[in-house]
Amino acid sequence: MTAAFGEITYNDEGQPDAGSATTTHGANGTAQPQNEIVDLNDPRLMSEQLTENPQGDAYAIPPPLPAGKWRAKAKQVDIRDDKGTMQRFAAFVRAKMNDGKPFLATNVEFTVLESTGKWDGTKLTEYWVKTVVEQRSGTSQIATLLAKLKQPVVPATLGARMDQFLKVLAGEPEIVIETDWEASCMQCQEIAKKKGEKQPRPFMLGMHRFPQVKIQGVMQYDPVVKCSEGHQVRAQARIVQFWPLETVHNK
């Protein structure tokens, strides 16, 4: 059916056509156009001079957060349970973890707080922060983070420990995270998964192991490397340790 004059028409993707005028009505009942056909000679488009860097790349992927210690704030982010539902925390049972007994886990997002602004706001997520007490250390990841945040770690049930952790994270407390680079080949992992083989571990650990290149006259570590199969891989920043806020000076 042909649209009446002034009606919105839609293309095959269900989006308004470029030449279709959308109107709303103001408080006085008058029609107010929302979309308009723009004339490139409109004075509003002719008054501002664009000054762009010809060598810049708006699509370039920013480099990973450099290795080092960074002040950051922590907050809880949802975790996906075994049914695929996103929850604040979830209970899991894994035959090879916690002697097959249930445990609780959540995710924690860390946002870097950095004064120069170059890395400020960078986010890293620590997935599956668990109540599992490790035999090697005699403690759990959640208890470790609570201790670094100067919170009391006393004997508690699984539920009480998670409840304490969530309440602390609700205040977005500050902590120091230590980061480094690692490179893992997703293509090799997918190939191994399809073959039913053990998935390969990261093949390069530590920013200092990555090659250096000169960028604008300055030597910098290059996050792009190739795995043993020749696949191009980009390094990612990972959290390797946590520190109490007052023990490390922020950059």
MIDOSE-1310 file (N, C-alpha, C; in nm, 2 decimals, decimal comma, always signed):
residues 251
mtaa	+0,09/-0,12/+0,00/+0,00/+0,00/+0,00/+0,09/+0,12/+0,00; +0,05/+0,22/-0,08/+0,13/+0,34/-0,09/+0,11/+0,43/+0,03; +0,22/+0,48/+0,09/+0,22/+0,56/+0,21/+0,16/+0,70/+0,17; +0,09/+0,76/+0,26/+0,04/+0,89/+0,25/+0,15/+0,99/+0,27
fgei	+0,13/+1,11/+0,21/+0,24/+1,21/+0,22/+0,26/+1,24/+0,37; +0,39/+1,24/+0,41/+0,43/+1,27/+0,55/+0,44/+1,15/+0,63; +0,40/+1,03/+0,59/+0,41/+0,91/+0,67/+0,55/+0,85/+0,65; +0,59/+0,78/+0,76/+0,72/+0,71/+0,75/+0,71/+0,59/+0,66
tynd	+0,81/+0,57/+0,57/+0,81/+0,45/+0,50/+0,94/+0,37/+0,54; +0,93/+0,23/+0,53/+1,03/+0,15/+0,58/+1,09/+0,06/+0,46; +1,22/+0,03/+0,48/+1,29/-0,05/+0,38/+1,27/-0,20/+0,41; +1,33/-0,29/+0,34/+1,32/-0,43/+0,36/+1,37/-0,48/+0,50
egqp	+1,46/-0,40/+0,56/+1,52/-0,44/+0,69/+1,44/-0,38/+0,80; +1,33/-0,31/+0,77/+1,24/-0,26/+0,88/+1,29/-0,13/+0,93; +1,39/-0,06/+0,86/+1,44/+0,06/+0,91/+1,37/+0,18/+0,83; +1,36/+0,30/+0,89/+1,30/+0,41/+0,82/+1,39/+0,44/+0,70
dags	+1,32/+0,47/+0,58/+1,39/+0,51/+0,46/+1,46/+0,65/+0,49; +1,57/+0,67/+0,42/+1,65/+0,79/+0,44/+1,57/+0,92/+0,41; +1,48/+0,91/+0,32/+1,40/+1,03/+0,28/+1,27/+1,04/+0,35; +1,24/+0,95/+0,45/+1,12/+0,95/+0,52/+1,12/+1,04/+0,64
attt	+1,03/+1,13/+0,65/+1,03/+1,23/+0,76/+0,96/+1,18/+0,88; +1,02/+1,17/+0,99/+0,96/+1,13/+1,12/+0,91/+1,26/+1,19; +0,79/+1,26/+1,24/+0,74/+1,38/+1,31/+0,69/+1,34/+1,44; +0,70/+1,43/+1,54/+0,64/+1,42/+1,67/+0,56/+1,55/+1,69
hgan	+0,48/+1,55/+1,79/+0,40/+1,67/+1,82/+0,44/+1,73/+1,95; +0,46/+1,86/+1,95/+0,50/+1,93/+2,07/+0,38/+1,95/+2,16; +0,40/+2,03/+2,27/+0,30/+2,06/+2,37/+0,18/+2,14/+2,30; +0,21/+2,22/+2,20/+0,11/+2,30/+2,14/+0,04/+2,23/+2,02
gtaq	+0,08/+2,10/+2,00/+0,02/+2,02/+1,90/+0,08/+2,03/+1,76; +0,18/+2,12/+1,74/+0,24/+2,14/+1,61/+0,34/+2,03/+1,58; +0,34/+1,99/+1,45/+0,43/+1,88/+1,41/+0,58/+1,93/+1,42; +0,67/+1,85/+1,47/+0,81/+1,88/+1,48/+0,89/+1,77/+1,41
pqne	+0,95/+1,80/+1,30/+1,03/+1,70/+1,23/+1,15/+1,65/+1,31; +1,17/+1,52/+1,31/+1,28/+1,46/+1,38/+1,40/+1,43/+1,28; +1,36/+1,38/+1,16/+1,46/+1,35/+1,06/+1,44/+1,45/+0,95; +1,55/+1,50/+0,89/+1,54/+1,59/+0,78/+1,65/+1,55/+0,68
ivdl	+1,62/+1,58/+0,55/+1,72/+1,56/+0,45/+1,82/+1,68/+0,46; +1,95/+1,64/+0,48/+2,05/+1,74/+0,50/+2,11/+1,79/+0,37; +2,12/+1,92/+0,35/+2,19/+1,98/+0,23/+2,33/+2,00/+0,27; +2,43/+1,94/+0,19/+2,57/+1,95/+0,22/+2,62/+2,10/+0,21
ndpr	+2,54/+2,19/+0,15/+2,57/+2,33/+0,15/+2,51/+2,41/+0,27; +2,45/+2,34/+0,36/+2,39/+2,40/+0,47/+2,50/+2,47/+0,55; +2,49/+2,60/+0,58/+2,59/+2,68/+0,65/+2,64/+2,61/+0,78; +2,56/+2,53/+0,85/+2,60/+2,46/+0,97/+2,71/+2,36/+0,94
lmse	+2,71/+2,31/+0,81/+2,81/+2,21/+0,78/+2,93/+2,27/+0,71; +2,93/+2,40/+0,69/+3,03/+2,47/+0,62/+3,12/+2,56/+0,71; +3,08/+2,57/+0,84/+3,15/+2,66/+0,92/+3,26/+2,60/+1,00; +3,26/+2,47/+1,01/+3,37/+2,41/+1,10/+3,47/+2,34/+1,01
qlte	+3,60/+2,37/+1,03/+3,70/+2,30/+0,96/+3,76/+2,18/+1,03; +3,75/+2,07/+0,97/+3,80/+1,95/+1,03/+3,96/+1,94/+1,03; +4,02/+1,91/+1,14/+4,16/+1,90/+1,14/+4,19/+1,76/+1,19; +4,23/+1,67/+1,10/+4,25/+1,53/+1,13/+4,39/+1,49/+1,11
npqg	+4,43/+1,39/+1,18/+4,57/+1,33/+1,16/+4,57/+1,23/+1,05; +4,63/+1,25/+0,94/+4,63/+1,16/+0,83/+4,69/+1,03/+0,86; +4,78/+1,03/+0,96/+4,85/+0,90/+1,00/+4,77/+0,83/+1,11; +4,66/+0,89/+1,16/+4,58/+0,82/+1,26/+4,50/+0,71/+1,20
daya	+4,45/+0,62/+1,29/+4,36/+0,51/+1,25/+4,25/+0,50/+1,35; +4,13/+0,55/+1,32/+4,02/+0,55/+1,41/+3,97/+0,40/+1,44; +4,01/+0,31/+1,36/+3,97/+0,17/+1,38/+4,08/+0,08/+1,45; +4,19/+0,15/+1,48/+4,30/+0,08/+1,54/+4,26/+0,03/+1,68
ippp	+4,30/-0,10/+1,71/+4,27/-0,15/+1,85/+4,37/-0,10/+1,95; +4,32/-0,04/+2,06/+4,42/+0,01/+2,15/+4,51/-0,10/+2,21; +4,63/-0,07/+2,25/+4,72/-0,17/+2,30/+4,67/-0,22/+2,44; +4,71/-0,34/+2,48/+4,68/-0,39/+2,61/+4,74/-0,30/+2,72
lpag	+4,68/-0,30/+2,83/+4,73/-0,24/+2,95/+4,87/-0,29/+2,98; +4,97/-0,20/+2,99/+5,11/-0,25/+3,01/+5,12/-0,33/+3,14; +5,22/-0,41/+3,15/+5,25/-0,49/+3,27/+5,29/-0,39/+3,38; +5,24/-0,41/+3,50/+5,27/-0,32/+3,61/+5,17/-0,33/+3,72
kwra	+5,18/-0,25/+3,82/+5,08/-0,24/+3,93/+4,99/-0,12/+3,91; +4,86/-0,14/+3,92/+4,77/-0,03/+3,90/+4,66/-0,02/+4,01; +4,63/+0,10/+4,05/+4,52/+0,12/+4,14/+4,39/+0,10/+4,07; +4,30/+0,03/+4,13/+4,17/+0,00/+4,06/+4,06/-0,01/+4,16
kakq	+3,94/+0,01/+4,11/+3,82/-0,01/+4,19/+3,75/-0,14/+4,15; +3,70/-0,22/+4,24/+3,64/-0,35/+4,21/+3,49/-0,35/+4,23; +3,42/-0,42/+4,14/+3,28/-0,44/+4,16/+3,24/-0,57/+4,10; +3,13/-0,63/+4,16/+3,08/-0,76/+4,11/+3,01/-0,74/+3,98
vdir	+3,03/-0,84/+3,89/+2,95/-0,85/+3,77/+2,90/-0,99/+3,76; +2,79/-1,00/+3,69/+2,71/-1,13/+3,69/+2,79/-1,24/+3,63; +2,76/-1,37/+3,67/+2,82/-1,49/+3,62/+2,71/-1,58/+3,56; +2,74/-1,66/+3,46/+2,64/-1,74/+3,39/+2,65/-1,88/+3,46
ddkg	+2,53/-1,92/+3,51/+2,52/-2,05/+3,58/+2,52/-2,17/+3,47; +2,51/-2,29/+3,52/+2,51/-2,40/+3,43/+2,39/-2,41/+3,34; +2,28/-2,34/+3,37/+2,16/-2,33/+3,29/+2,16/-2,22/+3,19; +2,27/-2,14/+3,20/+2,28/-2,03/+3,10/+2,22/-1,90/+3,15
tmqr	+2,18/-1,90/+3,28/+2,12/-1,78/+3,33/+2,22/-1,69/+3,40; +2,22/-1,56/+3,38/+2,31/-1,47/+3,44/+2,26/-1,44/+3,58; +2,35/-1,46/+3,68/+2,32/-1,44/+3,82/+2,43/-1,36/+3,89; +2,40/-1,30/+4,01/+2,50/-1,23/+4,08/+2,61/-1,33/+4,12
faaf	+2,57/-1,45/+4,16/+2,67/-1,55/+4,19/+2,60/-1,68/+4,16; +2,67/-1,79/+4,15/+2,61/-1,92/+4,12/+2,68/-2,03/+4,19; +2,61/-2,14/+4,21/+2,66/-2,27/+4,27/+2,70/-2,36/+4,15; +2,82/-2,42/+4,17/+2,87/-2,52/+4,07/+2,92/-2,65/+4,14
vrak	+2,91/-2,75/+4,06/+2,97/-2,88/+4,11/+3,06/-2,93/+3,99; +3,18/-2,95/+4,02/+3,28/-3,00/+3,92/+3,35/-3,12/+3,98; +3,36/-3,23/+3,91/+3,42/-3,35/+3,96/+3,56/-3,33/+4,00; +3,63/-3,24/+3,92/+3,78/-3,23/+3,95/+3,81/-3,10/+4,03
mndg	+3,71/-3,04/+4,09/+3,73/-2,92/+4,17/+3,66/-2,94/+4,30; +3,73/-2,90/+4,41/+3,67/-2,90/+4,55/+3,62/-3,04/+4,59; +3,69/-3,14/+4,54/+3,66/-3,28/+4,57/+3,52/-3,32/+4,53; +3,47/-3,25/+4,43/+3,34/-3,28/+4,38/+3,23/-3,22/+4,46
kpfl	+3,26/-3,14/+4,56/+3,16/-3,07/+4,64/+3,12/-2,94/+4,58; +2,99/-2,89/+4,61/+2,95/-2,77/+4,56/+3,04/-2,65/+4,60; +3,05/-2,55/+4,52/+3,11/-2,42/+4,56/+3,04/-2,31/+4,49; +3,07/-2,19/+4,54/+3,01/-2,07/+4,48/+3,11/-1,98/+4,41
atnv	+3,07/-1,91/+4,31/+3,16/-1,83/+4,23/+3,08/-1,71/+4,17; +3,16/-1,60/+4,15/+3,11/-1,48/+4,09/+3,22/-1,42/+4,00; +3,19/-1,31/+3,93/+3,29/-1,24/+3,85/+3,31/-1,11/+3,91; +3,44/-1,06/+3,90/+3,47/-0,93/+3,96/+3,54/-0,84/+3,85
eftv	+3,49/-0,72/+3,83/+3,54/-0,63/+3,73/+3,63/-0,53/+3,80; +3,75/-0,50/+3,75/+3,84/-0,40/+3,80/+3,86/-0,29/+3,70; +3,84/-0,17/+3,75/+3,85/-0,05/+3,66/+3,97/+0,03/+3,71; +4,07/+0,05/+3,62/+4,19/+0,12/+3,65/+4,17/+0,27/+3,68
lest	+4,23/+0,31/+3,78/+4,23/+0,46/+3,82/+4,37/+0,51/+3,80; +4,38/+0,60/+3,70/+4,52/+0,64/+3,66/+4,52/+0,79/+3,63; +4,61/+0,86/+3,68/+4,61/+1,01/+3,68/+4,63/+1,07/+3,54; +4,71/+1,01/+3,46/+4,74/+1,07/+3,33/+4,63/+1,06/+3,23
gkwd	+4,53/+0,97/+3,25/+4,42/+0,96/+3,17/+4,44/+0,86/+3,05; +4,57/+0,82/+3,03/+4,59/+0,73/+2,92/+4,53/+0,59/+2,94; +4,54/+0,54/+3,06/+4,49/+0,41/+3,09/+4,37/+0,41/+3,19; +4,33/+0,53/+3,23/+4,22/+0,55/+3,33/+4,09/+0,49/+3,27
gtkl	+4,02/+0,41/+3,34/+3,90/+0,36/+3,30/+3,91/+0,22/+3,23; +4,04/+0,17/+3,21/+4,06/+0,04/+3,15/+4,00/-0,06/+3,24; +3,92/-0,16/+3,18/+3,86/-0,26/+3,26/+3,91/-0,40/+3,24; +3,94/-0,47/+3,35/+3,98/-0,61/+3,34/+3,88/-0,69/+3,43
teyw	+3,84/-0,81/+3,38/+3,75/-0,89/+3,46/+3,82/-1,02/+3,50; +3,80/-1,05/+3,63/+3,85/-1,17/+3,69/+3,73/-1,27/+3,70; +3,73/-1,37/+3,61/+3,62/-1,46/+3,60/+3,63/-1,57/+3,70; +3,51/-1,62/+3,75/+3,51/-1,74/+3,84/+3,59/-1,72/+3,96
vktv	+3,56/-1,61/+4,04/+3,63/-1,59/+4,17/+3,55/-1,68/+4,27; +3,62/-1,78/+4,33/+3,55/-1,89/+4,39/+3,57/-1,90/+4,54; +3,48/-1,98/+4,60/+3,50/-2,01/+4,75/+3,58/-2,14/+4,77; +3,63/-2,20/+4,66/+3,71/-2,32/+4,67/+3,84/-2,29/+4,75
veqr	+3,86/-2,37/+4,86/+3,98/-2,36/+4,94/+4,09/-2,45/+4,87; +4,20/-2,38/+4,82/+4,30/-2,45/+4,75/+4,39/-2,52/+4,85; +4,43/-2,64/+4,81/+4,52/-2,72/+4,90/+4,66/-2,66/+4,91; +4,71/-2,60/+4,80/+4,84/-2,55/+4,80/+4,85/-2,43/+4,90
sgts	+4,75/-2,34/+4,89/+4,76/-2,21/+4,97/+4,68/-2,22/+5,10; +4,59/-2,31/+5,11/+4,50/-2,32/+5,22/+4,40/-2,21/+5,23; +4,37/-2,14/+5,12/+4,27/-2,04/+5,13/+4,20/-2,03/+4,99; +4,10/-1,95/+4,98/+4,02/-1,93/+4,86/+4,05/-1,80/+4,79
qiat	+4,01/-1,79/+4,67/+4,03/-1,66/+4,60/+3,95/-1,55/+4,66; +3,82/-1,58/+4,70/+3,74/-1,48/+4,77/+3,80/-1,44/+4,90; +3,85/-1,53/+4,98/+3,91/-1,49/+5,11/+4,04/-1,41/+5,08; +4,11/-1,44/+4,98/+4,23/-1,36/+4,95/+4,20/-1,22/+4,91
llak	+4,10/-1,20/+4,83/+4,06/-1,07/+4,79/+4,01/-0,99/+4,91; +3,93/-1,06/+5,00/+3,88/-0,99/+5,12/+4,00/-0,94/+5,21; +4,10/-1,03/+5,22/+4,22/-0,99/+5,30/+4,29/-0,87/+5,24; +4,31/-0,87/+5,11/+4,37/-0,76/+5,04/+4,29/-0,63/+5,06
lkqp	+4,16/-0,65/+5,07/+4,07/-0,53/+5,09/+4,06/-0,49/+5,24; +4,14/-0,56/+5,32/+4,14/-0,53/+5,47/+4,01/-0,56/+5,53; +3,95/-0,67/+5,49/+3,82/-0,71/+5,55/+3,85/-0,84/+5,63; +3,78/-0,86/+5,74/+3,80/-0,98/+5,83/+3,77/-1,11/+5,76
vvpa	+3,85/-1,20/+5,77/+3,83/-1,34/+5,71/+3,82/-1,44/+5,82; +3,70/-1,46/+5,87/+3,68/-1,56/+5,98/+3,61/-1,68/+5,93; +3,61/-1,79/+6,00/+3,54/-1,91/+5,95/+3,40/-1,88/+5,92; +3,35/-1,93/+5,80/+3,21/-1,90/+5,76/+3,16/-2,01/+5,67
tlga	+3,03/-2,02/+5,65/+2,97/-2,11/+5,55/+2,99/-2,05/+5,41; +2,97/-2,13/+5,31/+2,98/-2,09/+5,17/+2,89/-1,96/+5,15; +2,77/-1,97/+5,19/+2,67/-1,86/+5,17/+2,71/-1,74/+5,24; +2,76/-1,75/+5,37/+2,80/-1,64/+5,45/+2,93/-1,57/+5,39
rmdq	+3,02/-1,65/+5,33/+3,14/-1,59/+5,27/+3,10/-1,52/+5,15; +3,02/-1,57/+5,06/+2,98/-1,50/+4,94/+2,90/-1,38/+4,97; +2,81/-1,39/+5,07/+2,73/-1,27/+5,11/+2,83/-1,16/+5,16; +2,93/-1,19/+5,24/+3,02/-1,09/+5,28/+3,10/-1,03/+5,16
flkv	+3,14/-1,11/+5,07/+3,21/-1,06/+4,95/+3,13/-0,97/+4,87; +3,00/-1,00/+4,85/+2,91/-0,92/+4,77/+2,89/-0,79/+4,83; +2,87/-0,79/+4,96/+2,85/-0,66/+5,04/+2,97/-0,57/+5,03; +3,09/-0,63/+5,04/+3,21/-0,55/+5,02/+3,22/-0,49/+4,88
lage	+3,20/-0,57/+4,78/+3,21/-0,52/+4,64/+3,10/-0,42/+4,61; +2,99/-0,42/+4,68/+2,89/-0,32/+4,65/+2,94/-0,18/+4,67; +3,04/-0,16/+4,76/+3,09/-0,03/+4,78/+3,20/+0,01/+4,68; +3,23/-0,08/+4,58/+3,34/-0,06/+4,48/+3,47/-0,02/+4,55
peiv	+3,52/-0,10/+4,64/+3,64/-0,07/+4,71/+3,76/-0,07/+4,61; +3,87/+0,00/+4,66/+3,99/+0,01/+4,58/+4,09/-0,09/+4,62; +4,17/-0,13/+4,52/+4,27/-0,23/+4,55/+4,38/-0,21/+4,44; +4,50/-0,28/+4,45/+4,60/-0,27/+4,35/+4,61/-0,40/+4,28
ietd	+4,60/-0,39/+4,14/+4,61/-0,51/+4,06/+4,75/-0,51/+3,99; +4,81/-0,62/+3,98/+4,93/-0,64/+3,90/+4,90/-0,71/+3,78; +4,94/-0,65/+3,66/+4,90/-0,71/+3,53/+5,02/-0,75/+3,45; +5,00/-0,84/+3,36/+5,10/-0,87/+3,26/+5,03/-0,92/+3,13
weas	+5,11/-0,94/+3,02/+5,06/-0,98/+2,90/+5,06/-1,13/+2,88; +4,97/-1,19/+2,81/+4,97/-1,33/+2,77/+4,91/-1,34/+2,63; +4,96/-1,44/+2,55/+4,91/-1,46/+2,42/+4,86/-1,61/+2,41; +4,73/-1,62/+2,38/+4,67/-1,75/+2,36/+4,61/-1,76/+2,22
cmqc	+4,62/-1,87/+2,15/+4,57/-1,88/+2,02/+4,43/-1,95/+2,02; +4,33/-1,86/+1,99/+4,19/-1,91/+1,99/+4,17/-2,02/+1,88; +4,24/-2,00/+1,76/+4,22/-2,09/+1,65/+4,27/-2,23/+1,69; +4,39/-2,23/+1,76/+4,44/-2,36/+1,80/+4,36/-2,43/+1,91
qeia	+4,30/-2,35/+1,99/+4,21/-2,40/+2,10/+4,08/-2,46/+2,03; +4,03/-2,39/+1,93/+3,91/-2,44/+1,86/+3,94/-2,57/+1,79; +4,05/-2,58/+1,73/+4,09/-2,70/+1,66/+4,11/-2,82/+1,76; +4,17/-2,79/+1,87/+4,19/-2,90/+1,97/+4,05/-2,94/+2,03
kkkg	+3,96/-2,84/+2,05/+3,83/-2,88/+2,10/+3,75/-2,97/+2,01; +3,76/-2,94/+1,88/+3,69/-3,02/+1,78/+3,75/-3,16/+1,77; +3,88/-3,17/+1,79/+3,94/-3,30/+1,79/+3,93/-3,38/+1,92; +3,88/-3,31/+2,02/+3,87/-3,37/+2,15/+4,00/-3,38/+2,23
ekqp	+4,09/-3,30/+2,19/+4,22/-3,29/+2,25/+4,23/-3,19/+2,36; +4,33/-3,20/+2,44/+4,36/-3,10/+2,54/+4,39/-2,96/+2,48; +4,32/-2,86/+2,52/+4,34/-2,73/+2,46/+4,48/-2,67/+2,51; +4,55/-2,61/+2,41/+4,68/-2,55/+2,44/+4,68/-2,44/+2,54
rpfm	+4,78/-2,43/+2,62/+4,79/-2,32/+2,71/+4,84/-2,19/+2,64; +4,84/-2,08/+2,71/+4,91/-1,96/+2,65/+5,05/-1,99/+2,61; +5,09/-1,95/+2,49/+5,22/-1,98/+2,44/+5,32/-1,87/+2,47; +5,28/-1,75/+2,52/+5,37/-1,65/+2,55/+5,32/-1,57/+2,67
lgmh	+5,40/-1,57/+2,78/+5,37/-1,50/+2,90/+5,47/-1,40/+2,94; +5,42/-1,28/+2,97/+5,52/-1,17/+3,01/+5,54/-1,07/+2,90; +5,51/-0,94/+2,93/+5,52/-0,84/+2,82/+5,67/-0,83/+2,77; +5,76/-0,86/+2,86/+5,91/-0,85/+2,83/+5,95/-0,95/+2,72
rfpq	+5,87/-1,05/+2,70/+5,90/-1,16/+2,60/+5,85/-1,12/+2,46; +5,77/-1,02/+2,45/+5,71/-0,98/+2,32/+5,81/-0,90/+2,24; +5,81/-0,90/+2,11/+5,91/-0,82/+2,03/+5,89/-0,67/+2,05; +5,99/-0,60/+2,02/+5,98/-0,45/+2,03/+5,99/-0,39/+1,89
vkiq	+5,91/-0,29/+1,87/+5,91/-0,22/+1,74/+5,92/-0,07/+1,77; +5,97/+0,01/+1,67/+5,98/+0,15/+1,69/+5,85/+0,22/+1,63; +5,78/+0,29/+1,72/+5,66/+0,36/+1,68/+5,68/+0,51/+1,71; +5,68/+0,59/+1,60/+5,70/+0,74/+1,61/+5,83/+0,76/+1,69
gvmq	+5,94/+0,69/+1,66/+6,07/+0,71/+1,72/+6,09/+0,65/+1,85; +5,99/+0,58/+1,91/+6,00/+0,52/+2,04/+5,98/+0,37/+2,03; +6,07/+0,30/+2,10/+6,07/+0,15/+2,10/+5,95/+0,11/+2,20; +5,86/+0,03/+2,14/+5,75/-0,02/+2,22/+5,73/-0,17/+2,20
ydpv	+5,67/-0,23/+2,30/+5,64/-0,38/+2,28/+5,52/-0,40/+2,19; +5,54/-0,49/+2,10/+5,43/-0,52/+2,00/+5,35/-0,63/+2,05; +5,22/-0,61/+2,07/+5,13/-0,71/+2,12/+5,09/-0,82/+2,02; +5,12/-0,80/+1,89/+5,08/-0,89/+1,79/+5,19/-0,99/+1,76
vkcs	+5,17/-1,12/+1,78/+5,27/-1,22/+1,75/+5,20/-1,34/+1,68; +5,28/-1,44/+1,64/+5,23/-1,56/+1,58/+5,25/-1,68/+1,67; +5,16/-1,77/+1,67/+5,18/-1,89/+1,74/+5,26/-1,99/+1,66; +5,29/-2,11/+1,71/+5,37/-2,21/+1,64/+5,31/-2,25/+1,51
eghq	+5,18/-2,24/+1,50/+5,11/-2,28/+1,38/+5,10/-2,17/+1,28; +5,15/-2,05/+1,31/+5,15/-1,94/+1,22/+5,02/-1,85/+1,23; +4,94/-1,88/+1,33/+4,82/-1,79/+1,34/+4,85/-1,66/+1,41; +4,80/-1,55/+1,36/+4,83/-1,42/+1,43/+4,74/-1,41/+1,55
vraq	+4,81/-1,37/+1,66/+4,75/-1,36/+1,79/+4,78/-1,22/+1,85; +4,69/-1,17/+1,92/+4,71/-1,04/+1,99/+4,71/-1,06/+2,14; +4,81/-1,00/+2,21/+4,82/-1,02/+2,35/+4,71/-0,96/+2,42; +4,68/-1,01/+2,54/+4,58/-0,96/+2,63/+4,64/-0,93/+2,77
ariv	+4,59/-0,83/+2,83/+4,64/-0,80/+2,97/+4,56/-0,89/+3,07; +4,64/-0,96/+3,16/+4,58/-1,04/+3,26/+4,62/-1,00/+3,40; +4,53/-1,02/+3,50/+4,57/-0,99/+3,63/+4,65/-1,11/+3,69; +4,77/-1,09/+3,74/+4,85/-1,19/+3,79/+4,86/-1,19/+3,95
qfwp	+4,83/-1,08/+4,01/+4,84/-1,07/+4,15/+4,76/-0,95/+4,20; +4,72/-0,95/+4,33/+4,65/-0,84/+4,40/+4,74/-0,80/+4,52; +4,73/-0,66/+4,54/+4,80/-0,60/+4,65/+4,71/-0,51/+4,73; +4,73/-0,50/+4,86/+4,66/-0,40/+4,94/+4,68/-0,26/+4,89
letv	+4,59/-0,17/+4,89/+4,60/-0,04/+4,83/+4,71/+0,04/+4,89; +4,74/+0,03/+5,02/+4,83/+0,12/+5,09/+4,98/+0,07/+5,07; +5,00/-0,05/+5,02/+5,14/-0,10/+5,01/+5,20/-0,07/+4,88; +5,13/-0,02/+4,78/+5,19/+0,01/+4,65/+5,15/+0,15/+4,61
hnk	+5,25/+0,23/+4,56/+5,22/+0,37/+4,52/+5,16/+0,36/+4,38; +5,06/+0,44/+4,35/+4,99/+0,44/+4,22/+5,08/+0,51/+4,12; +5,07/+0,47/+3,99/+5,15/+0,54/+3,89/+5,10/+0,68/+3,87
